[in-house]
Amino acid sequence: MTIQTTIAGHSLRVHKAFLISTSAAAVLAAGLCITESAMAQTAASGASSLPPVQVDAPSARVRRAQPQRAATNRAARPQRAARTAPVVAQPLSVRSQDARTGQVGYITTSISSGTKTNTPLVNVPQSVSVLTKDFIKDQDFRSIGEAIRYVPGVVPHQGEGNRDDLVIRGQRTNADFFIDGIRDDVQYFRDLYNTQRIEVLKGPNAMIFGRGGGGGVINRVQKEADGVPIREVTVQGGSFGNGRVTMDTGGAVNENVAARINAMYENSGSYRDFVHLERYGINPTMTIRGEDTSVKLSYEYLHDDRTADRGIPAQGTVPAPSPARPTVPVNTSYSTFFGNPDQSYSKQDVHIANAVIEHDFNNGLTVKNSSRYANYDKFYQNVFPTTSFFVNPAGQASISAYNNLAQRENLFNQTDWTYRTHTGPIKHTITFGTEFGQQNTFSLRNTGSINGGATLLVPASSPTTFAPWTFTHNNATNGDANAYATLNLASVYVQDQIEFNRYLQIIGGVRYDRFDLTATNLNPGGTRESRVDNLVSPRIGVIVKPIENVSVYGSYSTSYLPSAGDQFSSLTPSLALTVPEKFINSEVGVKWDIHPRLQAAAAVYDLDRENQRFIVNGLVTALGKTNTKGAELSLTGYVTDQWQVTGGYAYTDARIVDASSATIVAGNRVGLVPYNTFTMWNKYQFTEMWGAGLGVIHYDNFFATSDDTVRLKSFTRVDAAVYFRLDKTWRGQLNIENLFDTRYFASADAANNITPGSPRAFRASITANF
């Protein structure tokens, strides 16, 4: 409670510019909506639609010409009482959320996250993969880590068993997550119950997203209240005690208002011994629209309570493992838990509130103001295989423990102005705007001890132990974190999408970010450090279209990661002097809309990461550098009216160029980056009633971490599904993960934390639409 009060107190120090921009937008929207509401009430009928579509009021309809009659006859005829047609509320589903981006089945034809304007994917000079809600539903995915396995060039990271974590083009990230284009950067597990689609934008693009995003970003688009009637409930059960229920209900409240609620509850076991998960979430949304103005409101609460599972360690060797002689994971069951499962858990409570105001001035100028308040309360504790050594030749594993509390409060405001105009025959879409934000973070770490020591030896043949650990804060010995950090950020950006003619387009832009971080070490003798970075990030893309449905593009972009890293929860004296990391991406690609519902794309790229941290004599120095060269192919959409596909191939060669530690040296391969990955999911609808799906995931061998001492073998996994629709109300599906029960290793955090892949698993679900 004391911690929460402290954060709340600090959060009151919000930028004046943030308050001004938010207040101004709110006043503008209120005035416009009130005016339009009043106008609508005085009209005979004046229903508007969601999203914006011109709907003529009945009173404005032109009458047919009537035959001329003599005035005397008309006057002599008795007058009838005028009939008033009943006013019927126009449905708010004239154009759905799907329709605005051409989302049908597995295909999406346009997005706004790549350019801040709704742009066809064929005109976005960047590699983009989109996972739609239909694909997520057909695969029965529940997490980002599961879903992105079907995205070329992206590999799931274990995340120490307590958070989403990815490797994109050789760059690890646990912070480059966004919701509707606004940062969602805390380390936690996200759920997909309220997700319209997942957009994976590869390559750094600070012009759009700001700091970070070295390999790319993950943007979740939430389901919104678009007026489309929906009343859907899905119940799921399956292997290893899986149980889950979701609900999606909403529609038009009246002519100007739509509402929607998504909710989820899950209580599941795991193929891993003693591992359990309970989570639930709710996400109500509302849209209010006048003729030219809309207001979208949403709130999400997500609770997640699960066993923190760090997997298994590698097998030690004599001599010690090295890049020349790497070792492998210890030979044990895929279900074996190393450590104490009763004292290993992760809990999170997330509150996210959003308000988006959009207005069209009807002169080529539009404005969008987005505000978000988010509060994250995250705690995890684990008793797990330690980093001190692998399973030793005597067959013993070393267990250690710690816990960590992270509380963060985010406040963001973005204002995007878009102006469409011409200079002679040249078309311009000019976007300019600002972003202001404040993030307050408290972090506290405690170290575990048992029998007066920091480690416990257990036999690898029976590594699960329920011996109790105690947790204390010990700054003097272990440097346990106890810090409070405040980040103030302010950004301004401008971009021009220039269309010279049907053959040539250019997208150019630049962003300025002021990143002001202050961190206070609350341990005895701790210091207060601060650093200000003024970052300028350009982006340029050239698009050549030999024919309308084919584009050839080249792009150059940069991004920066300030010295405090992805989570910026603390700032040491040496970090305060360290320059930001820099990411530079050059990319050439081609996109081909084979037909309106089938997309193919290919890209080759060269990505440099500079100024990585390196410890020299106990101080942080920015010496490290990596380079990633790669090629990606993708295919998404309808091959025929019955056959849908999504997936592709990626070749990724991520290398250490300059050392970033004593063991991560030049020439090493970057951890969790296979040279070759191939994924492809197929769904075939045999009849209106029956369909089936078949997917393949192949990874070449890769290393658990960038010291290249633990190699994980290559694998090929096959997934399958059967779909059955009884009628308009009832449908069901059966998903089979790892159809042939292949033994493989799915991911890792380091040499001591490796996650075995799931054996064959079944999930059955029934969906009712009322």
N, C-alpha and C positions, 0 to 999 in steps of 0.2 A: 504494500500500500504506500509506503514511503517513497519507493521508487517511482510509482505511477504519479504521485503528487509532484515529485521533482520534475518529471518530464512535462506534466501539464503546465507547471509554472514556466518552464523555459519556452514552451510552445507559444506563449503569448507574444513573444518577440518576433512578430511577423513583419516582413518588409512593408513599408508604406506603399511602395509601388504595387505590391500584391493586393493590398486592400483596396487601393484606388481602382485597379483594373477589374477586380471582382465586383465591387460595389457598382461601378459604372455599368458593367454588363448586366447586372441584376436590375438596375433601374431602367435601362434601355429595354430589356426584355419585358419587364412588368408593364411599362407604358405601351409598348407595341401590342402586347397580348390583350391588355384592357381595351385599347382602341379597336382592335380587330374583333374582340368579343362583342363589343357594343354594336359594331357595324353588322355583325352576323345576326344579332338578335332583332335588328330592325328590318333585315331582309326577309322576304316571304319564305325563303328557304335559303340557306347559304352554307350548306355543309361543305367543309373542306376535308381534305383527305390526308392520310398519313401513308407514305411520305408525300411531298408536295406535288399535287396534280391539280390542274385547273378543273374545277367542277362547276358548271353553270347552274345557277339557281333556277328553279322552275319558273319563277316570276319573270325571268328574263327571256324566256322562249318566245320566238316570233310566231304570231298566229297566222294561219292560212288566210289568204284573201277571201272575203265572203261576197257573194253576189249582192249587187246594189239593190236596195229596196226603197220604195217611196217612203219619205219621212212621215207622211200622214199615216201610212199603214203601220209603221213602227211605233209611232206615238199612240196610235189607237189600241195597239196590242197590249194586254196586261203585262206588267213587268214581273219577271220571276225573281225570286231571291237569288242573289249571287251564290254560286256553289264554291266553297273553299276546299281545295284538295287537301287531304291530310298530309301533314308534314312528316316525312319519313327520314329518319337519321341515315345519312349516307354511310356505308361501311368504310372503315378506316383501312381496309386491305386492298385499296385500289392498286397500290404498288408496294409489295412486301419488302422486308429486309433482304431477302434472297434476290429479288428483282433488281435492286439498286446496284448490285455487284455481279449480276449474271450468275448467281450461284445455283447450279442445278446438279444434283447427284454429287460427283466427286470434283466437279469443275467450278472454278470461279474465274470470271473473265476480266474483272477489274478490282483494284484495291485503292485505298487512299493512304495507307501507311507508308508507301514507298516514296510519295511525292507531296503528301498533305492535300492532294486533290484527287478526286475519283478518276483514276487513270487506267486505261486498258493495260493489262499485264504485258501485252506485246510491245507497249511503249514505255515500259519501265526499264531503264538501263542498269539492271541489277538482277542477279539470280534470286528468284523467289519461289518458294514452295508453299502451297496452301493445302491444309487438311480441313475439309469441310465437316459440318456436323453429321452429314450422311455417312461419310467415311468413318468418322469416330464412332457413330452408332453401329455401323456394320461390323467393325472390328471389336466393338464393345470395350473401347479404351476408357480408362478411368484416370489416367495421369499423363502428363506431358512426356515423361520418360518412356512410357510405353509407345505413345503415338509417333514420336520423332524417329523411331527405328526405321520407319518407311520413308525418311527424307534423306536423299543422298548428301553425304558430306557432314552429317551430324551424328554424334555418338553420345549415348547417355553415360554420365559419370555417376559413380555411386553416391556422391554427396554425403559421405559418412553416415548414410542410413537415416538422415533426418531432414533432407531438403532436395528440391529440384536442382540439378547440376548437369551441365551439358558441355560438350566439346564441339565447337563449330569451326570448321576449317583449321583445326589444330589449336584453337584458342579456348581454354577452359573458362566457363563463366557460371556463376550462381547469382548474378545480379542483373543480367541483361534481359529482364522480363518486363513486358508492358501489357497493360489492359487498355484497349481502345486508344493506343498511342501515348499513354501516360505511364510513367515509371511505376513498377511494382517490384522493388528490388530487394526485399527482405528474404532471408534464407528460410523458405518453408515449402511444404508440399501443396501444390495447387490441384484443384479438382476440375473436371471438365463437364460437370452437370449443366452449367449455364453457358456453354461455349458455342457460339455460332460457327467459328472457324479458328484455326491456328495458322498464323502467317509467319513463315520462317524467312527472314530477309538476310541474305548472306553477304558478308563483306562489311567493313566499317562504314557507317553512314551517320556521323555526328551531325551533319547538316540537318537531319530530320530528328534524331533521337538524343543528341547531346553526348555527354561523356560515355566512355566504355564502348561496348558493342564491337570489340576488336575483330571477332570472327563473324559477327552478325547478331541479330536480336530475334526474340520470340515475342510476337504480338498476339494476344488473345482478343478476339472480338466477341463481346458478350451478346447474348440474345437480348433483343430489345422489344419493347412494347410497340409493335407496328400496326396493331389493329387486326391482324390475321387471327381468326378464331382458332384456338387450340385448347384441347383438354386431353392430356395424355399422361398416363401412369405406366411405369415400367417396373416390374418385379423381377429380380435376378437371384439365382442361386447356382452353386457350382462346387468344384473340387476344393478341398482344404478348408471347408467351412465358409465358403464365400456366400455373403448375403447382402443385398443392396436393393433399395427402392428409390426411384426418382419420380418427380412430378413436374409437369410443365403446363400451365393453364393461363389463359389470357384472351383478350379481344378488345373490341371497341366498347367503351363505357357510354359515350354519346358521340355527337358529330365531331367534337374537338379533342376528345380524351381517349387514350388507350392505356390499358394496364396489363401487367403480366407478372407471374410469380413462378420461379423455378426453385425447386427444393430437392434435397437429397439426404438419405441416411444410409450408412453402410456399417456393417459389423461382420468382419471377416477374419479368417485365419490365414495361414500361409503354408507353402511347402517347406519353409524353414521352421525347425523345431522351436516351440515356445513363442513364436512371433504372432502378434495379434494387432488388429487395427479397428478402431471405432472413429467414425467421423460423421459430421452432418453439416449442412449448409442451407441457407435460404437467401434468395436474391429477388426481391420485388423491384419492378421497374414501372415507370409511368412516362407517357409522352403527352404533351399538351401542345396543340398546334393552332395557330391562326393562319391567315392567308399567306404571310411571308415570314412568319416567325415560329420557331418551335422551341420547346423546353423539354429536355429529357432528364429525368431524375432516376437514380438507382441507389440501392444500398445492398451490400452483401455482408453476411456474417458467416464465417467458416470456422469450425472447430475440428481439430484433428488430434487424436491421441493414439499413439502406436508404439510398438516395440522398436527401439533404435537398434538396427541390425547392421553390424560392420563386417559381416561375412567371415571368411576364413583367411589364414595367413599362407605364405609361401613356404616351401620346404628349404631349409638351410642346407648348405653343402660345404665340403672341405676340398679345396680352398673355398673361400667365400664367393658367392655369385658375383659375376661381372658382366659387362656387355659382351665380352668374348665367350663367356660361359654362363648364360642366364639360367636361372632355375625355373621351377613351375609351381603352381599351387599345390599345397599338401594333399596327399591322397586320402580323402575322407568322403563321407556321404554328402550329397548336395544339401541335406537338411541339418547338418551338424552346426550347433550354435557354440561359438567360442566365447566364454565369459559368463556373466550373470544376467540372464534375461529379466529376472525380477527387478533388477536395479538399472536396466537399460531401457529408457523410454524417451519419447519426444512428444511434447504437447505444444499446441499453437492455438491462439484465438486471434482471428483477423476480422477487423471491421473496415469496410471501404464504402465511402459515400461519394457519389458523383453528381454533378450538375453540368449539363451542356446546353448552351443557348446558341441558336443559330438564327441569322436574319439575312434576308435577301433584299437589297435596296433597289432591285429591278433596274439597275443601270450598269450591270456588269460587275458590281461590287457585292461581295458577300462577306460575312464575318461569323466566326465561330469562337465562342469562349467556353473553355472547359476548366472546371474546378474539381479538385479531388482532395478529400481528407481521408487518411488511412491510419489506423492504429494497429500495430502488430505486437503481440505478446508471445514470445517464443522461449521455450525452455527444453533443453535436452540433456540427458545424462547417459553415459555409456561405460560399461565394463567390458573391455574388448582386447583383442590381440595387440600388444604394444609394438611400437616401432623399434624397440631396442635390439631384437634379433628375430629371425624367422624360427620355425620349428627346428630345434637344434638336433644334432646327430643322435642325442640320447632320446629323442622323441618327445621333448617337452616344449610347450608353448608358454610364452610370458604374457601375463594379463595385467593391464593397468586400467585406470579409471579417471574420469573427470566429469564435471558438468558445466553447463554454460547457460546463462540467462541473457537474452537480447530483447530489449523493448525499443520500439521505434515509432515515432509519430511523424507522418509525412503530410505536407500541405503544398499542393501544386496549383498553379493557374497558368493556362496557355490561352493566348489569343491569336488566332490566325485570320488574316485578311486576305482575300483572294479577289483579284481584279482581272477580268478578261477584256482584252482590247486588241486593236490592230494598229500597226504602223505600215500603212500602205497594204500590200498583200500579205504581210507577215502577221501571224496570229501570236499573241502573247497570253500566257496565263501566269500572272505575277502573284506570288505568295510572299507575304511579309508578316512578321509577328514577333511575339515576345513570350518568354516563359519565366516565371518567378517561382521560387520554392524555398521551403525550409524543412530540414530533416533533423530531428533530435533523437539521439540514440544513446541508450544506456546499456553497457555490457559488463557482466560479472562472471568470472570463471573460478571454479574451485577444484582442487586436486583431490583425488581419492587415495586413501591409504588403507592398508590391511596388515594386521599383526606388526604394526610399527614400521612397515615398509611401503614402497610405492609400487611394487610389482608382486605378482603371485605366479609361481610355476605350476602348471597343470599338465597332465599327460595328454598328448595330442589325440590319443585313442579315446579319451573321455574328458573333453575340454570344458563341458558345461559345469559351472560351479555356482552354488548358491551361498557361498561364504559371504557374510555381510561386509560391505565397505563403508567407511566413513568419509565425509567430504568436508574439507576445511579450506579456508582462503589462506594461501601461503605465498605472499608476494616475495618475501626474502629469498626463498629457495627456488620457486618455479616461475616467478614473474607472472602470476595469475592476473588476468585483466580485471580492472575495476575502473572503468572510465566512462566519462560522459562527453559526447561529441555533438556539436551543432554545425550543420552545414547550411549556409545561405548561398543560393545560386540565382543568377540573373542572366538571361540569354536574349539575344536579338538575332534574327535571321531574315534573309531575303533570298528568293529563288525565282527564276524565270524559266518557264517551259515555252520554248520558241518553236513554232511550226512554220518553217520557211515555205514549204510546199508539201505535197503529199509524199515526197521522197526523203525529206530531210527534216529532222528535229534535233534540237539541242536543249538539254537541261543543265542549267548552271546555278550555283548558289553558294552562299557562305554563311557561317554561323559564328557568332562571338559568344563565348561563355565566360562568366566570372564565377569562379569556384572558390568560395571562402569557407575554410574549415578551421574550427577551433576545437581542440580536444583537451580535456583535463584528466590527468591520471589521479584518481582518488586514493591510490595507495599511499602509505606513509612515505614522505620524501618525494612524491610524484610531482611532476611539473605540468604547466599549462603551455601547450604548443599551438601554434597557428600557422597557416600557410594560405596564401592567395595565389591562384593560378588564373591568368587571363589567356584563354585558349581561342584560337581562330582555326576553324575547320572548313576547308573548301570541298566542293563536289562538282564534277563536270561529267556530263554524259552526252555522247553523240549517237544518234539513231538514224540509220539509213534504211529506207523501206523500198526495196526494189519492186515489190508488189504489196498490196494493201495488207495481206495477212502474214507477211514475213518481215522481220526486223533484224538488222545486224547492228550491234551496238559496241561501243567502247566506253569505258568509264574509269575515273580516277577519284578516289575518296580517301579521307583521313579521319582518324578519331584519336582521342586521348583518354588515358586513364590516370587520374591524379594520383599523387604519391601514396595516399592512404589505401589505395587498392579498391577492390570491388565493394567492400562493405564500409570502409572509412569509419570504423568504430573506435579507432585509436590512432594516435599520431606520436611516434617517438621523436626525440630530438634529431636523430639522423634522417628519419623519413621527412621531417619538416624541411630539410635542406635538399631533398631529392627531386629531380625534375620529373614531370609526368611521363608515363610510358606513351609511346606513339605507335599507331597502326597505320600502315600505308598500303592501299589495295589498288592494283591495276587489273582490269578485267576486260575481256573481249568475249562476246557471246552472240548467239543467234536464237531467235524465238520464231516458232512457226505454228500458226493456228491452222492445223491440217484441215479441219472444218470447224464450224462454229462451236462444237462441243468436244473438240480434241486438241490438246496443246502439246507441243514438243519443244524442248529447249536444250541448249548446250552452251557451256561456258568454260573458258580456261582463265586462270588467274594467277597472280603472284602477290603474296601478302607478306610484308615485313612487319615484325614487332620489335621495336627498339626500346632501349632504356629499361630493360627488366632489372629487377633488384638482384644484387650480388653482395654477400657479406664479406667484407675485407677488414680484418682486425677488429671484428665486432661491430663495425659500422656498415650501414646500408649504402651501397654505391650502385648507380645505374649503369651497369656494364653489359648485361645480358642482351642477347638478340636471337630471334628465331626467324626462320623463313619457311613459308608454306607455298608450295607449287601444286596446282591441282587442276583437274578437269571434271566436269559434272554433266551428266545427261539425265533428262527427265521426260516422262510421258504421263499425261493425266487426262482423263475424260472418257468419252464414249467411243470405243472402237466401232461398235454397232449400237443399235438401239437397245440391245439386250446385254451387251458386254461393256463393262467399265473397268478401267485400270488406273493405278497410280503407283509411282515408284521411279526407279532409275538406277544409275551407276555413278560412282564417284571414285576417282583416283586422287589420293591425298598423300603428298610427301612433305611431312612437317619435320624440320630438322633444327637442332640447336646450332646456331652459327657462332655465338660467343657464350662462354660459360655463364650460368646464373647460379651455380653453387659448386662445391668441391667435387660433387659426383655427377652433376648435370653439365656435361662438357660438350665442346664442339664436336659435331658429327653424330651425336646421339639422335635417335628418333624421339619425337615428342610422344609422351604417354597417351594411351587410349586413342591412337590414330592408326587404324589399319591402312595399308596401302590401297587395297581394293575393297569396296563394299558394293553389294548389289541387292536391291530390294524391289519387289513387285507384288502388288496385291491385285487380284482379279475377282470381279463379281459377275456372274452370269445369271440372268433372269430367264429361266427356261419357259415358264408360263406366268400368268398373272398371279398364280398361287405359290409356285415353287421357284427358289433361287439358291445358288451356292457360291461360296467364295473360296479362293485358294491363294495363299501368299508364300513367298520365299524371301528369307533374309540370309545373306551370306556376308561374313566378315573374314578377311584374311587375318593371320596372326598379328597380334599387337602387344605392346608392353604395358604393364600395369602402371608404370610411372616413367618419367623422363630420364631416370638413371639407367634404364634398359637392363635391369638385373632380373626381372621376372617377366617371362613371356607367357601370354595366354594364346592357346592354340586357335587356329582358324575353325570356323563352324558354319554349318548351313542348317537353318531352322525352317520348318514348314508349318504354316498355320492354315486352318480351314474353318469353314462355316457353312451352315445350312439355314435357309430362310423359308418361312411358311406364313402365308397370309390367308386366314380363313375368310374374312370379309372386311368391310370398311372399319369395323370396330376392333377386331382381334388380329394380332400377328405375333409370331414367335421366332426365335432364332437359337441356334446352338453353335457356340464358338469353341474350337479346339486349338489350344496353344501348344506348339511343339508336337505336332501330330505323330512324328516318328520317334518321340521320346529321346531326342539327341541330348547327350551330355555335353554341356558347354559352359563357359564362364562369360556372364553377361556384361560385367563392368568391374571397376575397382576404384579405390581411392588412393591406395599406395600398395607397396609390396605386402603389407600386413593385413590389408582389408580388401578382399576379393569376393565378389558376389557370384556364387554358382547360379546358372540359369535354371528356370523352372522346368521340372519334368512335364510330361504330358498333363494338361489340365483342361477341364471342361467347364463351360459357363453357359447356362441356359437362361433365357429371359422371355417373359411374356409382356406384351404391350397392349394396352387398351386405349382407344381413342373414342371419346364420348361425344 
